[in-house]
Amino acid sequence: MTYAITQTCCSDATCVAVCPVNCIHPTPEERAFGSTEMLHIDPKTCIACGACADACPVDAIFPVDSLPVAQREYAAINAAYYDGDTADGTPEPAPEGPNFHTWGEPSFPRVLPADFAPLKVAVVGTGPAGMYAVQDLLLHTSAEITLIDRLPVAGGLVRYGVAPDHPATKKVGDTFARFHAHPRVRLHLGLDVGTDVTPEEIAAHHDAVVYAVGASADRRLAMPGEELPGSVSARAFVAWYNAHPDAAPDGIDLSAERVVVVGNGNVALDVARILLADPDTLARTDIADHALRALRDSKVREVVLLARRGPEDAAYTRSELLALKHLPDVDLVVDDHDPRIGSAVDTAEAKDKAALLRGVTRTRHDWERPPAPGRRIVLRFHSEPAEVLGTERVEGVRVTAEAGERTIPAGLLLRAIGYRGVPVAGLPFDETDGTVPHEGGRVSGQPGTYVVGWIKRGPSGGIGANRTCAAETVSTLLADAVAGALPTPRHTPRAFHRLARRRNRHVVDARGLAAIERAELTRGRDTGRPRVKLATVAELVATARSARPGLLR
């Protein structure tokens, strides 16, 4: 028996660290790690000890012989990774000794002096990037952390970005939650940097400040009609079905039979899947109550995914497409309007992404007719949107293709072409790529200030990519501390806690966050769901204050 890594892999390499025979690749030290969609277990060398499965934060690793039908393909996917050469094109040398994979030389990049004083570090943002930085600092140093978020609840994109029908992926949040009540952590949730406190005030109370604020805007199509009602960013749609406080409950109209999604990355597949999933299945998740009601009444029967390039260059990961192929009672079809599409699928090698579309129905779609009975997702490659059509709201999308222009009638357009960072108060900003200029995580020209996550590297990489990103930033911070390059704070973190309370009396602390967690889980048990989220700032704050009114831990 061997183990296999499946769809929910977050690539944070926790499993790599515990494998006793080095059979999980690529590792963070290998070049392919930066671009891999998932990690893979070598079936020829796995000893089935189960250490990786126990360590996996997202329950992605299972014995091959116990894989459910929808995930049996992952046994072959794991094995195929080890066929022939390594991912970077060079044959792996045969190691000496009992192991079948070469071990790298031991490396100890951080050496802290024995008398290294505890650092006082503020981390702004409680998503994966910020929490991986917190984890690194707490586990490997004696640092004291001030954790800040503008929302009155922690989680970032784990709470508000992961699709509700991916509960295993959300489990990585449990790993982070143990640090919220850590004795060296102080929580300040609902505290807005730039409004309640300034970056200068945070820096004046801490040795270093790490910004993990993500990418909270979306890229634009820059074409006529984009601002029409019914043209919505996928980011806003995801926030809507995940009960983000900034999302209006009535902000999405699902009265049209056809929806066009521009883009074919994982977010595009997520929104397509949620639009057509069985509401009774979604009712067993933590989807927002208002979204569940809207989806029960939805008229949507067809979702069209537009991609500028062909299936060989699709932006989605293999695992997300495989999940789409197994969506109950939803047909997956490819619009065969361009001969390049069929050619790419039929000639693709087994490892190529286009090969996953073999067996998927290919048909020439007639866009003059309304959607046929049933529910379907249509992949339309080699199509570029040129104009959003309509007078008072979206009525269709004009697309250009090899065979000429086509109009696809639709009542809702979702733009899923990527996220974008926004300027952070007091920090430099690169308008070209939407990031904060930095050197190894150190903000250029601002000693003691650091960035991590999407605001550092741009909106690329999943949850696990933030672990190595955070490790780099924390290493830079510690090197600066050892070198004496950090500014000396004028005030103490305790003084900052008092300042935060004066500026915003609704700040949520660790005890308040625990009260929110209990309330949501209780609401879930009462309705047969894992949890029912509190969807407004007022609800979240009121629940937190009920735990310890007027006090800050």
KEMIPA-292963 format. One record per residue: x, y, z of N, C-alpha, C in turn; residue in three letters. Coordinates in steps of 0.02 Angstrom, whole numbers, plus 50000, padded with zeros to 5 digits. Example, Ala and Ser with C-alpha at 12.3 -4.5 7.8 and 13.67 -1.06 7.14 Angstrom:
506604971650390506154977550390506604983550390ALA/506424988850354506844994750357506455000250394SER/
end
This chain:
500434994050000500005000050000500445006250000MET/500235011349963500585017749963500075023249974THR/500325029249986499885035049996499915039449934TYR/499405043649926499365048449871499125055149897ALA/499375060449867499155067249883498595069049834ILE/498055072049859497455073149819497305080549811THR/496705081949791496485088549767496635094249815GLN/496545093249880496575098949926497275100749946THR/497785097849916498485099349932498605106849934CYS/498895109349989499025116549994499765118149981CYS/500175112949971500885113849953501275117850005SER/501095117350069501495120950118502085116850144ASP/502145110650118502735106350130502795103850201ALA/502265104150240502295101150306502425093650300THR/502135090550250502215083350240502935081650222CYS/503265086050184503965084850164504405084250226VAL/504275088550275504705088650334504665082350376ALA/504095078750373504015072950416504135066350380VAL/504215066450314504315060150277504995057250294CYS/505025050950318505675048150338506095045550281PRO/505805045050221506175042250164506225047150106VAL/506035053450117506115058650065505765056850000ASN/505145054450005504795052249944504265057249922CYS/504255063349950503765068449931504135074149897ILE/503935075649836504275080849796503755084749755HIS/503935090749731504565094249744504595097049815PRO/505195097449842505305100349907505435107749900THR/505395111549954505525118749949506225120449923PRO/506685115749927507365117049903507435115949828GLU/506935112949797506975111249726506665116749683GLU/506935117649624506715123149581505975122649563ARG/505715116549555505025115549534504525117449588ALA/504755118349650504285119749705503915126249693PHE/504255131249664503945137749655503375137849606GLY/503335132849562502815132849510502355126749514SER/502475122349562502075116249564501345117649585THR/500885113849557500185114449575500035110549640GLU/500415105249651500325101149710500955097049721MET/501005093949779501565089549793501365082349775LEU/501875077949769501745071149745502135066149786HIS/501825060449799502155055049834502385049749784ILE/502995047549789503265042449744503015035649768ASP/502585032249729502315025849752502835020349757PRO/503395021149723503905015949724504315016049789LYS/504335021849821504755022349881504365023849944THR/503725025449939503315026649998503295020350042CYS/503405020950107503395015250152502735014850191ILE/502245019050172501575018850201501575019650276ALA/502015023950302502035025050374501475029550398CYS/501195033650353500635038050370500835044550404GLY/501485045850411501705051950445501465058150407ALA/501485057850340501265063550300500525064950308CYS/500125059650310499405060450318499245063550386ALA/499605061550438499485064350504499675071750507ASP/500195073650470500435080550473500065085250427ALA/499735082650375499415086950325498895091450356CYS/498935098050348498455102550379497785102950344PRO/497735099950283497115100550245496835093850224VAL/497035088550258496765081750245496785079950171ASP/497365080750140497435079350068497765072650053ALA/497985068950104498385062950093498015056750119ILE/497945051750074497575045650091497935039550063PHE/497815033650093498055027450062497725026649994PRO/498105024349945497835023649877497235018949876VAL/497265013649915496715008749911496085011049946ASP/496095016949978495485019550009495245025949976SER/495535027849918495315033749883494605032949857LEU/494165037849866493495037449836493545037849760PRO/493005035849727493005035549654493225042049623VAL/492985047749648493135054149618493865056149625ALA/494245052549669494935054449680495435048949660GLN/495195043649630495655038249612496165040349559ARG/495995045449521496465047849470497115050449501GLU/497085052249565497675055149596498225049949608TYR/498055043649611498565038549615499015038749554ALA/498695039349495499085039749433499445046449427ALA/499135051949451499455058449448500085058649490ILE/500055055749549500655055449592501205051249559ASN/501015045549532501505041149501501815044249439ALA/501395047749399501635050549336502175055849347ALA/502155059149404502655064349418503365061349419TYR/503415055049437504075051949444504275047849383TYR/503875048049331504065044549269504595048549233ASP/505155045649219505675049049180506055053949223GLY/506195059849194506625064749227506245068649279ASP/506605072549319506295076849368505965082749333THR/505575086449371505175091849341505595097249309ALA/506225098149331506625103449301507035101049241ASP/506905094949218507205092549157507875088949165GLY/508105087949227508735084449238508605077849273THR/508935072449252508835066049286509065066449359PRO/508685063449403508875063349473509425058249483GLU/509985060149513510535055449522510355049949571PRO/510635044049560510505038449604510875039549670ALA/510525039749726510865041049789511215034749815PRO/511695035849859512005030349894511615028949958GLU/511605022649978511265020950039510555018350027GLY/510155017750080509505014450075508945018750047PRO/509045025350041508515029650017508515029949941ASN/507925030849913507845030949840507845037949811PHE/507855043049854507895049949831508465053449868HIS/508795057849832509385061249859509185066249913THR/509525065949969509415070850023509865076850011TRP/509615082750022510025088650017510485089350077GLY/510985093550071511435094850127511065098650181GLU/511195097150245510875100950299511035108350293PRO/510545112550307510635119750302510345123150363SER/510715127750391510495131450451510575138950437PHE/510105141750399510185148750377510115153850433PRO/509815151950490509735156650544510155154550604ARG/510555159050628510945157850689510855163950732VAL/510465163150786510325168750831510795168450891LEU/511045174150914511475174250973511115171651034PRO/511495168751080511195165851140510825171051182ALA/511065177351180510745182651220510265186851179ASP/510005184051126509555187751081508915189651119PHE/508795196151125508215198551164507565197451126ALA/507015196251162506365195351129506165201551089PRO/505975200451027505755205850984505025207350996LEU/504835213550986504135215550988503925216850915LYS/503515212450888503345212750816502595213550808VAL/502385218250765501685218950746501585215750678ALA/501055211850670500885208750606500185211150587VAL/500145214350530499505217250507499215212550454VAL/498685208950472498365204150428498365197250459GLY/497785193950460497715187350492497565181750443THR/497715182950379497645177750329498245173050332GLY/498295168350284498835163450285499535166550287PRO/499655171850248500315174850246500515177450315ALA/500075181350345500225184050411500305178650464GLY/499875173550461499905168450512500495163750504MET/500725162550443501345158750435501935162650464TYR/501925169250457502455173350488502415173050564ALA/501805173450591501715172850663501955166050688VAL/501765160750652501965154050671502725153450673GLN/503065156050621503785155750617504105159350677ASP/503855165350692504135169250747504025165950814LEU/503425163250825503275160250890503645153750901LEU/503715149650849504025143150857504785143350859LEU/505075148550830505795148650823506135154450859HIS/505755158950889506045164450927505605165650989THR/505825170251031505435172051090505055178551079SER/504905180051016504565186350999503885186951031ALA/503685193151044503005194751066502655198151008GLU/502045195850993501695197750931501075201950947ILE/500995207450912500365211150910500045209650843THR/499465206450843499145204250781498545208750767LEU/498535211850708498045217050691497675215050628ILE/497025216350626496625215350565496065220450565ASP/495885222950506495355227950503494665224850514ARG/494585218350502493945214950514493925212350586LEU/493335211850616493285209650685493325202150694PRO/493565198550643493655191350648494275189450608VAL/494635184350630495255182350597495115177450541ALA/495615176550497495565171350445495765173550376GLY/495625179850359495795182150292495485177750238GLY/495885175850188495625171950132495455164750149LEU/495695162250206495475155550226494725155850243VAL/494525161150276493815161850294493405164650237ARG/493675169550201493275173050152493465171850079TYR/493955167450066494155166149997494075158949975GLY/494135154250021494065147150003493325145549993VAL/493175141849939492485140149924492185135949980ALA/491545136849996491245133250052491215125650042PRO/491235123349978491225116149966491925113149966ASP/492415116849992493105114350002493265114450077HIS/492885110850118492995111350191493685108950213PRO/493975104150177494635101750197495165107250191ALA/495105111350139495575116850131495525121750188THR/494915122850212494815127550267495145125150332LYS/495305118650336495585115950399496265118850415LYS/496595121750364497235124950379497135130550430VAL/496525133250432496365138450481496425135950553GLY/496315129450563496385126650631497115127050654ASP/497565126150606498285126650622498445133650647THR/498155138650614498295145550634497935147550697PHE/497335144850708496915146950764497255145750832ALA/497695140750835498015139250899498475144950921ARG/498665149250875499105154850892498725161050914PHE/498075161250901497685167250919497685168350994HIS/497675162951033497655163651106498335162051137ALA/498855162151097499535160851122499725166151174HIS/500065164251228500225169251280500675174851256PRO/501015174051199501435179451173501105183151115ARG/500445182451108500075185851055499525190151085VAL/499475196151059498915200551076498515201951013ARG/497865200651014497435201750956497105208550958LEU/497095211850901496725218050892496335217450827HIS/495745214350829495325213350771494815218950766LEU/494695221250705494245226950696494605233550701GLY/495285233350700495685239350704495965240950635LEU/495765246650608495955248450539496575252850538ASP/497105250150506497725254050499497615259350446VAL/497745265550464497615271150419497015275150439GLY/496565272050479495975275550504496005276050580THR/496045270250614496065270250687496765271750713ASP/497265268850681497965270050700498365271050636VAL/498915274450642499345275550584499925270550583THR/500215269450524500815265150521501375267750566PRO/501435274350570501955277350612501845275750686GLU/501215275550707501065274050777501215266650792GLU/501065262250745501225255250756501985254350761ILE/502345257450715503075256850715503385259750779ALA/503075264950807503355268150866503295263750928ALA/502885258450925502775254150983503075247150974HIS/503405245850917503655239150903504345239550870HIS/504725234150878505375233750844505305233050769ASP/504775229550747504665228350676503925227550663ALA/503725229150602503025228450580503025224550515VAL/502615219250513502545215050453501845216050425VAL/501795218250362501155219250330500985213250287TYR/500405210150302500165204350265499445205750244ALA/499365211150205498695213750190498395211150125VAL/498755206750090498475203550031498375208149972GLY/497905206049929497735209849868496975210549867ALA/496725216149889496005216949902495615220049845SER/495945221449789495585224049730495615218849675ALA/495325220349618495325215649562495565219149499ASP/495845215149454496055217949389495445219549347ARG/495525224249301494975226549259495045223949188ARG/494485223249154494495221049085494665226849037LEU/494515232949059494655238949018494315238448951ALA/493665237048951493295236748888492605239948897MET/492285242048844491635245348849491115241048883PRO/490705244248925490155240748958490345237349023GLY/490975237749043491195234149102490845236549166GLU/490625242849166490325245749226489575244749230GLU/489285241349181488565240249182488345236149243LEU/487755237449271487495232949323487465225849296PRO/487655221149336487695214149314488385212049293GLY/488855216849293489565215349282489905215749350SER/490115209949375490355209449444491025205949445VAL/491465208149489492105204649495492005198049532SER/492395193049513492365186649548492545187549621ALA/492985192249636493165193649705492555195549746ARG/492125199849718491515201949752491025196149759ALA/490995191949707490535186149709490755181249763PHE/491405179949767491675175449818491535178249888VAL/491635184749896491495187849961490755187149978ALA/490325187649928489595187149939489405180249964TRP/489655174949932489445168349955489825165950017TYR/490345169650037490715167850097490545172350157ASN/490025176450151489775180550207490285185750230ALA/490645188750183491105194150201490695200250222HIS/490885203650276490495209450299490435215050247PRO/490905215550201490875220850151490385219250094ASP/490145213050090489715210950034488975211750052ALA/488605215350011487895216250023487525209750010ALA/487085207650056486725201350047486325200949982PRO/486075206649958485675206749897486085209249837ASP/486735208549841487165211449790487235207449726GLY/486975201349723487045197049664486355195049639ILE/486235196149574485595194449542485695188149501ASP/485345182849519485405176349485484775174749445LEU/484475179849415483855178849377483965176849305SER/484595176949281484745175149211484885167749205ALA/484745164949146484875157849135485605156449119GLU/485945161449090486645160449070487085165649103ARG/487655163349129488165167749159488815166749120VAL/489155172249105489805171849073490335173749125VAL/490845169449130491405170749175492025171949131VAL/492325177749137492935179249099493525176949140VAL/493885172049115494445169149150494345161649158GLY/494885158049168494825150849179495335148349230ASN/495485152549280495895150449336495475146849388GLY/495765145349445495405141649497494825145549525ASN/494885152149529494325156249554493745155849506VAL/493895156049440493355155449390492995148849397ALA/493375143449407493065136849416492665136549480LEU/492915139849532492545140049595491855143149586ASP/491835149049555491195152549550490725148749503VAL/490995145649451490565141649406490265135749444ALA/490675132549484490445126749522489905128649573ARG/490025134149609489535136349659488875138249626ILE/488905141549568488295143649534487845137749515LEU/488145131949501487755126349476487715120449524LEU/488035120949581488025115449629487325114549659ALA/487185108649682486545107149713486485111049778ASP/485975115349786485915119249848485855114949910PRO/485565108849904485535104549962486225102249984ASP/486675101449936487365099849954487705105849986THR/487605111749958487895117849987487625119350056LEU/487005117050070486695118150135487065114450190ALA/487515109850172487915106250222488605109450231ARG/488685115550204489325119150210489205125550250THR/489735129750254489675136150290489525141950243ASP/489225140550185489045145950139488585150950173ILE/488625157150152488215162450182487465160750174ALA/487075162150225486355160850222486025164350164ASP/486215170850153485885174550098486075171650030HIS/486685169050024486885165949961486515159449949ALA/486435155550002486075149149995485355150349974LEU/485035155450003484345156949983484325159049909ARG/484785163249889484795165549819484925159749771ALA/485375155249789485535149549745484945144749741LEU/484555144149793483955139849789483445142649739ARG/483425149349735482945152549689483265154249621ASP/483895152249612484265154249552483965151349488SER/484005155349434483785153149368484375150849324LYS/484975151449351485575149849312485605142349296VAL/485695140949231485765133949208486395132749167ARG/486715138249145487305137449104487825142749122GLU/488435140549132488985145049147489515144149093VAL/489715149649061490205149449007490855152549032VAL/491405148649028492055151049049492455153148987LEU/492625159548981492995162048924493745162148939LEU/494135159348893494865159248900495175161948836ALA/495655166548843495975169448785496415164348749ARG/496725159748786497175154948756496855148048754ARG/497245143048731496985136348722497015132048784GLY/496755125948781496735121548841497425119648866PRO/497925119848822498605118148844498895123448890GLU/498605129548888498845135048930498345137148982ASP/497875132848998497345134649046497655136549114ALA/497355141449146497625143949209497415139749269ALA/496875135949263496655131749320497155126149333TYR/497135123549394497545117849410497195111349391THR/497575106149382497295099649364496775097349415ARG/496925098349479496475095949531495805099449528SER/495785105949514495145109449512494735107349451GLU/495055105949395494675103549337494405096649350LEU/494795092349382494555085649398493935086049442LEU/493935090649490493355091549533492745093649493ALA/492855097849442492305100149400492015094349359LEU/492445089749337492215084149297491765079449337LYS/491835079749404491435075249446490865078749481HIS/490685084749459490135088449490489475085049473LEU/489095082749523488475078949509487975082949469PRO/487675079649420487115082349380487295088849343ASP/487935089949331488155095749292488605093149236VAL/488415094749174488805092649116489385097549105ASP/489965094849090490545098849071490655097848997LEU/490645103248958490725102748886491235107948862VAL/491535106448805492015111048774491695113648709VAL/491685120248701491435123148639491965122148585ASP/491825117848537492315115848486492295120548426ASP/492335127148439492255132048386492905133348348HIS/493465130748373494115132148343494495125448337ASP/494755123848277495095117448268495695116548313PRO/495985121948337496575121348381496405118048447ARG/495765118648468495565115848532495605108248531ILE/495265105248483495265097948478495965095248466GLY/496355098748426497035096548412497455096448475SER/497395101748516497785102148578497595096448626ALA/496955094948630496725089648675496945082748651VAL/496865081548586497005074848559497745073148556ASP/498165078148550498885076848542499265077948607THR/498935079848660499275081248723499565074848754ALA/500145075448784500425069948822500055069248888GLU/500135063448920499755061948980499855067149035ALA/500465069949039500615074749092500355081749076LYS/500155082949013499935089648993499235091149020ASP/499115097349035498465099349062497905098149013LYS/498035099048948497505098148898497255090948896ALA/497675086148916497485079148913496905077548960ALA/496805081749011496255080549058495575081449025LEU/495555084748967494915085948933494735080348885LEU/495155075148880494955069448839494355066048872ARG/493875064448832493265061548858492735066648875GLY/492925073048880492435078348891492085079848825VAL/491435080448826491045081648765491265088048731THR/491375087648665491535093548625490965094648576ARG/490715100848574490145102348531490185109548507THR/489905110848449489855117648423489235120848453ARG/489345125748495488785128748531488425133848487HIS/487755133648489487345138548453487135143948503ASP/487465149748499487345155048548486715158948533TRP/486385157548477485765161048462485185158048501GLU/485275152048527484735148648563484845149148638ARG/484305148848677484385149048749484705142548774PRO/484955142348834485255136148860484785130248857PRO/485055124548839484655118448836484465116248906ALA/483975111748913483785109248979484375106149015PRO/484365106249081484915103649120485395109149141GLY/485935107149173486445111949196487115110049165ARG/487485115149143488125113649111488615119349120ARG/489245117449117489795122149115490135121449048ILE/490205126949012490485127048945491175130248947VAL/491685126648927492365129348922492455131848850LEU/492535138348842492635141248776493325144348773ARG/493795140748741494475142948735494555147448673PHE/495125150648667495285154948610494735160048597HIS/494495163148650493975168248644494155174148689SER/494155180048661494325185948699493735190648703GLU/493525192548764492965197248769493155204048742PRO/492705207048704492845213548673492385219048699ALA/491775217148720491295222248742490745218848782GLU/490545222248836489955220048874489355223748846VAL/488865220048825488285222948791487695223848839LEU/487305229048826486725230348866486585237748871GLY/485985239548893485805246548902485775248348976THR/485315245349012485255246749083485635241649126GLU/485775235749099486155230649134486455225849082ARG/486855221149104487185216449059486665212249022VAL/486745212048955486315207748914486705202648873GLU/487365203548869487765198948831488495201248828GLY/488905197148797489625198648790489815197348717VAL/490135202248687490405201348619491115198748626ARG/491255193148593491905190048597492205189548527VAL/492865189848524493215188848461493565182048462THR/493575178848404493885172248399494165171548329ALA/494495165848315494805164648250494295165048194GLU/493685162548208493165162348156492765168748152ALA/492945173748192492585180148190492265181748256GLY/491855186948257491535189148318490895185148332GLU/490745184348396490135181048418489845185048476ARG/489195184948482488865187848541488575182248583THR/488765182048646488505176948692488005180448738ILE/487355179148730486865182148774486965179748846PRO/486925184348894487015182648965486745188349007ALA/486505186649066486235191749110486695193549168GLY/487265189949172487745191349226488445189849199LEU/488905194449211489595193649191490025193849254LEU/490435188749264490905188449319491605189049293LEU/491985193949318492665195049296493155191549343ARG/493445186049318493905182049359494595182049328ALA/494885187949322495525188549287496095190349335ILE/495965189849399496505190849446496375196249497GLY/496725195749553496685200649607497245205849598TYR/497195211149636497705216349632497775219749700ARG/498405220949719498525224449782498345231749778GLY/498225234849835498055241949839498575245349883VAL/498675251849875499175255349916499035254649991PRO/499565253950029499525253450102499755260150131VAL/499365262850176499525269350205500235269450232ALA/500625274450211501295275250237501835271050205GLY/501655266750157502135262350124502205264250051LEU/502795263350021502865264349948502445259249911PRO/502285260749848501845256249811502045256349737PHE/502075250449708502215249749636501555248949599ASP/501355254149564500705254049529500695248949472GLU/501275247149446501295242549389501065235649408THR/501335232949463501145226149482500745225749546ASP/500575231549575500145231549634500465228549696GLY/501115229849706501455227149764501855232649799THR/502105231049858502545235649894503265233849877VAL/503665238449852504365236949836504745234549898PRO/505145229249889505475226249947506115222749925HIS/506515220849973507115216849963507095211150012GLU/506905205249988506845199550032506315200350085GLY/505815204650071505285206050119505365212550156GLY/505965215450155506095221850188505865227550143ARG/505415231750168505135237250128505695242150112VAL/505755243650048506295248050025506255254950058SER/506815256950089506865263650118506535264450185GLY/506265258950215505915259550279506165254050327GLN/506725255150361506985250250408506465248250461PRO/506425241850475505955239350525505265237850497GLY/505155238850431504505237550400504585232050348THR/504125227150349504185221250306503505219550276TYR/503525215650222502915213350189502965205850177VAL/502385202750172502345195550159501695194050122VAL/501685188850082501075186950047500985190649982GLY/500355191349961500195194249896500415201549890TRP/500405205349944500615212349939501375212649928ILE/501715207149941502445206749931502615204149862LYS/502295198649841502505195349779501985195649724ARG/501405198749736500865198749688500395192949700GLY/499785193249671499275188149684499405181549648PRO/499905178049670500065171549641500235166549695SER/500075160249682500215155049732499645154149780GLY/499545147949800499005146349847499215147249919GLY/498835144149964498945144950035499655143050055ILE/499875137250032500525134750054501105138950032GLY/501035142549975501585146649951501765152050002ALA/501305153850045501435158950094501915156550149ASN/501985150050157502445147650209503165149250192ARG/503375147650130504055149250111504155156750103THR/503625160250081503655167550076503765170650145CYS/503395168150195503465170750263504155169050292ALA/504405163050275505065161150301505605165950276ALA/505545168150213506035172850186505995179550223GLU/505385182050231505295188450265505535188250337THR/505355183050373505565182450443506325181850447VAL/506635178250401507365177650401507685184450390SER/507405188450345507665195150334507585199450397THR/507005198950429506875202750490507385200950544LEU/507495194450554507955192150607508675194150591LEU/508855193850527509525195950508509625203350524ALA/509115207450511509155214550526509215215650602ASP/508835211550639508855212250712509545210550739ALA/509845205150715510505203150737511025208350719VAL/510935211550661511405216550637511305223350671ALA/510785223950713510645230250746510345235450701GLY/510015233150647509745237850597509025239750610ALA/508715237150663508015238950677507975245450717LEU/507505249850700507425255950739507215254350811PRO/507405258550858507215257550928506525260650940THR/506035256550962505355259350972505355264351030PRO/504935269451024504895274651076504425272751132ARG/503955268051117503455266051167503425258351169HIS/503055255851217502985248651226502355245951191THR/502335239451176501715236551150501125237451196PRO/501245237351262500695238351309500385245251299ARG/500805250151286500535256851273500135256951208ALA/500345252851160499955252351098499265249351111PHE/499225244451155498575241451170498105246651199HIS/498365250851242497945256151270497735261151216ARG/498195262751172498045267351117497495264451072LEU/497555257951056497055254751013496365254951044ALA/496325253751110495685253951144495385260951145ARG/495805265951152495545272851151495285274651082ARG/495615272351030495425274150962494815270350938ARG/494735264150961494175260050938493955255450994ASN/493405257251026493175253351084492865246751064ARG/492795245450999492505239150976493035234050955HIS/493665235250972494185230550955494045223750987VAL/494135218450947493995211550970494655208350990VAL/494675205251049495275201851073495195194351066ASP/495655190551095495635183251088495015180251119ALA/494805182951176494195180151207493585181851165ARG/493565187751136493005189451092492995185051030GLY/493585183651002493615179250943493365172250961LEU/493545169851020493295163251041492535163251048ALA/492255168951070491525169351076491195169151007ALA/491495172350958491235172150889491255164950863ILE/491805161450875491875154550854491325150150885GLU/491215150950950490705146950984490015148450956ARG/489875154850944489205156750920489085153750851ALA/489575154050807489485151550739489405143950739GLU/489795140550780489745133250784489075131150814LEU/488835134950863488185133450892487625134450841THR/487655139850804487155140950751487175135350700ARG/487775132850686487835127350640487525120950666GLY/487665119250729487375113150758486615113550758ARG/486355119450770485625120250773485295119150705ASP/485685119850651485405119250583485705113550543THR/486115109350576486405103650542486965105550494GLY/487315110950509487865113250466488505113850507ARG/489085113950475489705114550513489755121050552PRO/489525126450523489475132850556489025137450515ARG/488735142350547488375147650512488715154150530VAL/489005157350480489415163250492488985169350511LYS/489255173250557488985179950569489215184350512LEU/488745187750480488895190850415488985198350417ALA/488895201550474488975208750477489465210650532THR/489765216550525490215218950577489845219750643VAL/489225222150640488835223250702488735216650739ALA/488555211250702488455204750734489105202150765GLU/489645202750728490285200250752490505203950815LEU/490455210550814490675214550871490235213250932VAL/489575212950921489115211750977489245204951009ALA/489385199950968489525193250995490175193251034THR/490685196651007491325196951042491275200651108ALA/490895206051110490835210051171490445206251224ARG/490015201651204489635197851253490085193351296SER/490685191851270491145187451307491495191151363ALA/491665197451350492035201351400491935208751387ARG/491345211351402491175218151383491675223351408PRO/491895227551362492305233251380493015231851398GLY/493235225551393493915223851414494325221551355LEU/494965222651360495445220251310495945215851346LEU/496075209951319496515205151352497215208151361ARG/
end
